[in-house]
């Protein structure tokens, strides 16, 4: 039979694992230099990969090109239909989607916060 100190130690270890696992950084996107109505430059606050956006009313996502220093760029031929949803691969694994992450009228330098913790 396990002693009460062993049970207490196991409970503390589980609580610590839970606390560490639930403390992620909040994800935000900064609109980088050079944004226009037809060009989107995103700088995520945490490391992500395979970034795509879906325009309002679109059926499919469009891939952004990864640039230097963690930037992601989409050069459209026409003004982007906003708000934009963002889909990406998290470095910890799996894909995530944030609906309406980039609002209408996005501008270079603006930061768009999400409630997603990574």
Buried (B, 14 or more C-beta within 10 A) or exposed (E): EEEEEEEEEEEEEEEEEEEEEEEEEEBBBBBBEEBBBEBBBBBBBBEBEBBBBBBEEEEEBBEBEEEEEBBBBBEBEEEBBBBBBBBBBBEEEEEBEBEBBBEEEBEEEBEBEBEBEB
